[in-house]
Amino acid sequence: MASFTENPPWISTTCGSTDFLHISTTVATQVESGAQPVTGITDDFDGNTRNTTYPDAGADEFAGIALDLTGPLIGYTALGTTLCTGKQDADRHDHRSAQCECDSGTKPRIYFKKNQAI
């Protein structure tokens, strides 16, 4: 399970404001798409529908700018003692793509792309 620490870019922290505890959509934040879905939680604190795949962290679901400071989570299966003859997909544990490729049949390399839809 991943976590992060951040002071969210609140629009307002003044009780009674219509923007009270809403996150700014103009500032990049780890809160944007920074959570995992929770069964039974389908909307935020003021009734906005949660993203079912990559919900925002916290009580406010919004359409903001993601700030990705987390490294990729990539697993692998050992290639064994046989020569590597081409490309193979690596196990992906987040919303990035990864691929393993061998250089000259002996040197495995892993390549990945941020924010690649899978």
Backbone torsions as a table, in degrees:
resi	resn	phi	psi	omega
1	MET	NA	134.2	-178.6
2	ALA	-98.6	154.4	175.5
3	SER	-145.8	165.9	176.4
4	PHE	-150.9	161.8	177.0
5	THR	-121.6	131.1	-178.6
6	GLU	-160.7	145.6	170.3
7	ASN	-88.0	106.5	-174.8
8	PRO	-59.8	145.2	178.3
9	PRO	-80.1	77.7	-179.7
10	TRP	-63.8	143.5	170.6
11	ILE	-76.0	-43.3	179.9
12	SER	-150.9	141.6	172.1
13	THR	-116.5	17.7	179.7
14	THR	-92.9	116.2	178.5
15	CYS	-58.8	134.4	-178.5
16	GLY	99.9	-19.7	176.9
17	SER	-71.4	144.9	177.5
18	THR	-67.6	-18.1	178.0
19	ASP	-101.6	14.0	-177.9
20	PHE	-55.1	122.0	177.9
21	LEU	59.8	25.5	170.3
22	HIS	-93.7	148.8	-177.8
23	ILE	-90.9	139.9	178.1
24	SER	-65.8	136.7	177.9
25	THR	-91.0	-0.5	-176.7
26	THR	-106.4	-1.8	-179.7
27	VAL	-117.2	129.2	178.3
28	ALA	-63.5	135.3	-176.2
29	THR	-149.0	148.7	175.3
30	GLN	-72.1	-15.3	178.5
31	VAL	-64.4	-36.4	-179.7
32	GLU	-62.9	117.5	179.6
33	SER	57.1	27.7	-174.4
34	GLY	-95.3	11.8	-178.8
35	ALA	-122.4	176.2	174.1
36	GLN	-112.0	149.5	-179.6
37	PRO	-61.0	144.7	176.2
38	VAL	-119.6	125.4	-179.7
39	THR	-55.4	128.6	177.2
40	GLY	92.0	-13.3	177.7
41	ILE	-98.3	104.3	-173.8
42	THR	-112.3	-12.2	178.5
43	ASP	-144.5	167.9	-177.2
44	ASP	-93.0	-170.0	-172.8
45	PHE	-66.7	-19.7	176.4
46	ASP	-118.1	23.5	170.1
47	GLY	93.7	2.1	177.2
48	ASN	-73.6	138.9	-179.6
49	THR	-68.0	132.2	177.8
50	ARG	-73.8	145.4	170.2
51	ASN	-65.9	126.7	-174.0
52	THR	-77.3	-18.6	-179.3
53	THR	-101.0	-51.2	-178.8
54	TYR	-130.0	78.1	-179.1
55	PRO	-70.7	160.1	175.5
56	ASP	-74.8	148.1	176.6
57	ALA	-73.6	143.3	178.5
58	GLY	91.9	-166.6	-172.0
59	ALA	-89.4	-9.8	-175.9
60	ASP	-111.7	118.7	173.4
61	GLU	-91.3	129.0	-175.7
62	PHE	-150.1	166.6	178.1
63	ALA	-104.2	89.9	-174.3
64	GLY	-116.7	-159.8	-178.8
65	ILE	-110.0	120.0	-178.4
66	ALA	-75.2	140.4	174.2
67	LEU	-116.9	103.7	-174.4
68	ASP	-95.8	101.6	177.6
69	LEU	-109.7	6.2	-177.4
70	THR	-98.2	131.1	178.2
71	GLY	-68.1	160.0	-179.2
72	PRO	-69.4	149.5	175.2
73	LEU	-105.7	103.0	-174.9
74	ILE	-122.1	126.3	174.4
75	GLY	-102.5	171.8	179.7
76	TYR	-151.3	161.0	171.7
77	THR	-111.9	129.2	-178.0
78	ALA	-56.2	138.6	-178.0
79	LEU	-77.7	-14.8	178.7
80	GLY	78.4	-156.9	-176.0
81	THR	-99.0	2.1	179.0
82	THR	-84.5	158.6	177.5
83	LEU	-68.7	140.9	175.3
84	CYS	-80.1	125.2	-173.8
85	THR	-114.4	3.7	-179.1
86	GLY	179.1	-158.1	-176.7
87	LYS	-94.2	149.7	171.8
88	GLN	-146.1	149.0	179.3
89	ASP	-73.7	141.7	173.1
90	ALA	-91.9	156.0	176.4
91	ASP	-68.4	128.5	-179.3
92	ARG	-108.7	132.8	-178.6
93	HIS	-113.9	10.6	176.4
94	ASP	-149.2	-168.5	-175.2
95	HIS	-91.3	45.7	175.0
96	ARG	-122.4	158.2	175.8
97	SER	-103.0	150.5	179.4
98	ALA	-144.8	149.8	179.3
99	GLN	-147.1	139.5	177.5
100	CYS	-101.6	137.1	-179.9
101	GLU	-141.6	145.6	179.1
102	CYS	-101.4	141.3	178.9
103	ASP	-102.4	117.5	-179.7
104	SER	58.7	25.9	175.1
105	GLY	79.0	-1.8	-175.6
106	THR	-131.0	-20.9	-172.7
107	LYS	-114.2	100.3	179.4
108	PRO	-70.3	142.3	176.4
109	ARG	-130.4	148.1	175.3
110	ILE	-119.1	130.2	178.0
111	TYR	-117.1	142.9	175.9
112	PHE	-143.3	158.0	178.0
113	LYS	-124.8	134.2	175.6
114	LYS	-74.0	146.9	173.1
115	ASN	57.0	32.6	176.7
116	GLN	-89.9	122.2	179.2
117	ALA	-67.9	138.5	-179.8
118	ILE	-112.5	NA	NA
